[in-house]
């Protein structure tokens, strides 16, 4: 593909993304589908396009500041900066430079004036930028995270400028982690065991798994290590009645089903039948038959009421801002607002209260989010404890240690009460979890 055509495509995709009308991954996927017939987009071109526009989302404030010194279409200047950042990342990783992986190819797409402007941007030092240009977060979110983390705020910011690696969970119903690791390494795929989850494998190179026999046979499923730890905390056992109250596409549901050794009864509830449909092919690969997906209208649905007081375990992976996934979904920081957080807090409170009614005495309730904000995490958990006398909070650090997780305290809040995972500390997405037992 000619470099000028590739830069034009990067510019157009940048323009579409900066509308913030839909999730970035959906916009990128739709663009690739729409251009399939009119544009020659091979794997290299798609990689350049995706990495370019995601860099624009990650470093939006910095790039917009630099773009002011240039001329021409704003989205084109942002795309040039995003493409250059992609090449810089490749150089740091010492990746072999392919056809589209060097500044020479990129230079052929630009005018002499644009190339001179880019060189001036390259020469900028950190002293040339204000704090917002460095953290690339909306002011309300930067303030909230700084109040939580103090000096640790900037290491978090640095981690959010980079894309996440690829974690998978070994389906213990069908395979063992050591055997899967050996098969991956024999296939030439760089892979290591995750440090905390006993089921996890990390692949820094992010290979395409869709045609891999291990994936097709259901031996592995894509799932962040932090998400695996949430399922581990539920500690679902053989023969139990378990509910995944907000199952979505079912990643944690499948992990719970394997923990139950395909026995008992596992309900996967969600208000989106479309999301539950995404569980079907994964369920077919997994070999699990104890999972029962059920689409519900809301948390007060009659199908839920009929199960009140019957569950041994309930997982509430609540709808949230998703700000713990900013390495993967950098658009979220620009699409969320304080008003949206307030609406989610009300929803999270109602969902947790409704899910708690399913539990029987002695049962375990787990509340989780992939958010970084106290409002969606500690504050929700503390309010629930105050409002529900029969629910005894359980220290998560002790639970994880009992489950054999190494360095369990390092994964938790200082009081050892809650799970608190951070991208810069644990190399996972940001996750929170609180656990109670009904007395």
Secondary structure, DSSP 8 states (H G I E B T S, - for coil): --HHHHHHHHHHHHHHHTT-SS-HHHHHHHHHHHTTTTS---HHHHHHHHHHHHHHHHTHHHHHHHHTTS-S-HHHHHHHHHHHHHHHHHHHTT----TTSSHHHHHTTS-HHHHHHHHHHHT--GGGS-HHHHH---HHHHHHHHHHHGGGHHHHHHHHTS---EEEEE-TTT--HHHHHHHHHHTT---EE-SS-TTEEEETT----TT-HHHHTTSEEE--HHHHHHHHHH---TT-EEEETT-TT-HHHHHHHHHTTT-SEEEEEES-HHHHHHHHHHHHHHT--SEEEEE-SSTT-HHHHTTTT-EEEEEEE-----GGGTTT-TTHHHH--HHHHHHHHHHHHHHHHHHHTTEEEEEEEEEEES---GGGTHHHHHHHHHH-TTEEEE-HHHHHHHTT-TTGGGGB-TTS-SEEE-HHHHSS--EEEEEEEE-
